[in-house]
Amino acid sequence: MKANNLRRGFIIKFEGDLWRVFEVEHQTPGNLRARVQTKIKNLRKGSMKDYRFRSEDEVEKAHLDQKDMQYMYRDGEDFHFMDMNSFEQLHIPAEVLGDAVNYIIPESTISVDFYEGRAVGIELPTTVELKIVETSPEVKGGTAGAQRKPATLETGLVVQVPAFVNEGEVIRVTTEDGNYLERVK
């Protein structure tokens, strides 16, 4: 595929290794050629790298096997998943999951990516619903678009929410950038 089609979360083969794309910025500076500025992480070594592709560069997306698994619990730095068919358990270190740990809650079904039999990451839905465990009280006169306040979610993620959202409510958040979308319950 063309480098122009790279998206956050993709796993690519680059320089003989697997790399997860963490950030993608499409740039068109003046009358110069378009380029794609990325921040990628080597899945084998764990090192991060900034790399600039030309938009017409060919990039090989890694062909992964996917398996739906249930996220069970976190034990220190390991996240435990269970195969829904065989009941086989698998643990994946937090460093492999990256920012995805902010969007998964126990008993949710997650698609786990495997490359040559080894878990290399998970596929998140575009939005998730998470409960607010801590935020300041509602501000009188707070309107939908006016003031924002920080709210800590059940996974530990902190997002900016409108002033009318309260502790204990469930909100919808994008997994792309962690932004508040709407109040669910």
TORDREN-802812 format. One record per residue (C-alpha): x, y, z. Coordinates in pm, whole numbers, padded with zeros to 5 digits, always signed. Layout:
// residues N
XYZ;...
// end
This chain:
// residues 185
+00000+00000+00000;+00102+00362-00038;+00244+00542+00267;-00040+00791+00224;-00281+00519+00347;-00101+00463+00679;-00322+00497+00988;-00261+00492+01360;-00251+00133+01492;-00139-00029+01165;+00140-00285+01187;+00388-00267+00900;+00698-00453+00786;+00981-00203+00770;+01360-00254+00774;+01309-00629+00825;+01103-00592+01145;+00744-00535+01251;+00653-00179+01351;+00331-00040+01500;+00228+00305+01376;+00160+00533+01676;+00126+00870+01505;+00060+00973+01147;+00067+01325+01009;+00010+01397+00641;+00210+01703+00533;+00205+01906+00213;+00462+02182+00259;+00402+02459+00003;+00493+02347-00346;+00703+02050-00228;+00601+01687-00252;+00356+01547+00002;+00500+01337+00283;+00382+01128+00575;+00550+01193+00911;+00515+00893+01143;+00613+00778+01488;+00659+00400+01484;+00755+00140+01743;+00962-00170+01677;+00758-00462+01816;+01062-00684+01872;+01300-00432+02032;+01047-00188+02178;+01231+00117+02040;+01046+00419+01901;+01144+00598+01583;+01030+00904+01390;+01030+00834+01018;+00922+01041+00720;+00783+00852+00420;+00722+01011+00083;+00349+00984+00012;+00418+00764-00293;+00646+00520-00102;+00525+00160-00092;+00476+00024+00261;+00409-00342+00339;+00128-00394+00586;+00191-00706+00794;-00059-00988+00742;-00188-01078+01083;-00410-01351+01217;-00689-01227+01440;-00870-01405+01716;-01157-01275+01928;-01066-01305+02293;-01217-01188+02619;-01011-00947+02828;-01015-01085+03183;-00789-00885+03416;-00464-00698+03467;-00187-00844+03680;+00089-00587+03726;+00218-00514+03377;+00046-00813+03214;-00302-00817+03065;-00477-01155+03060;-00704-01266+02776;-00905-01586+02722;-00986-01759+02394;-01367-01782+02386;-01362-02122+02211;-01079-02318+02372;-01073-02127+02707;-00695-02106+02664;-00547-01806+02846;-00288-01566+02711;-00106-01278+02878;+00018-00977+02686;+00262-00725+02839;+00144-00362+02865;+00433-00246+02644;+00293-00453+02354;-00054-00303+02398;+00065+00057+02423;-00212+00318+02461;-00479+00053+02402;-00471-00029+02776;-00668+00293+02834;-00967+00161+02641;-01020-00198+02756;-01228-00313+03051;-01269-00663+03197;-01514-00896+03022;-01498-00704+02693;-01439-00896+02370;-01125-00779+02192;-00972-00884+01860;-00609-00988+01931;-00354-00968+01646;-00108-01256+01602;+00200-01264+01381;+00369-01603+01338;+00185-01732+01647;+00287-01444+01874;+00046-01177+02004;+00158-00839+01873;-00136-00616+01966;-00510-00566+01970;-00765-00400+01743;-00984-00150+01922;-01330-00037+01814;-01350+00326+01702;-01535+00423+02022;-01573+00274+02369;-01805+00343+02661;-01631+00401+02995;-01753+00502+03339;-01631+00820+03509;-01482+00738+03850;-01364+01086+03946;-01440+01441+03840;-01523+01773+04003;-01890+01844+04077;-02119+01998+03816;-02060+02366+03766;-02379+02577+03781;-02447+02740+03450;-02218+02496+03263;-02342+02448+02908;-02268+02183+02649;-02001+02376+02464;-01868+02618+02723;-01650+02488+03004;-01453+02165+03024;-01313+01977+03322;-01089+01670+03363;-01253+01336+03436;-01076+01013+03533;-01228+00704+03372;-01240+00347+03505;-00927+00253+03308;-00726+00545+03447;-00753+00754+03131;-00813+01126+03195;-01028+01310+02940;-01174+01659+02918;-01554+01652+02952;-01823+01922+02952;-01904+02078+03289;-02247+01908+03310;-02104+01552+03312;-02089+01395+03659;-01907+01118+03843;-02067+00774+03792;-02193+00849+03442;-02090+00651+03136;-01945+00840+02840;-01841+00748+02487;-01475+00815+02401;-01287+00781+02071;-00998+00534+02075;-00819+00731+01803;-00737+01032+02021;-00913+00978+02356;-01162+01261+02310;-01505+01278+02475;-01791+01227+02230;-02112+01209+02432;-02278+01107+02755;-02433+00759+02733;-02593+00698+03076;
// end
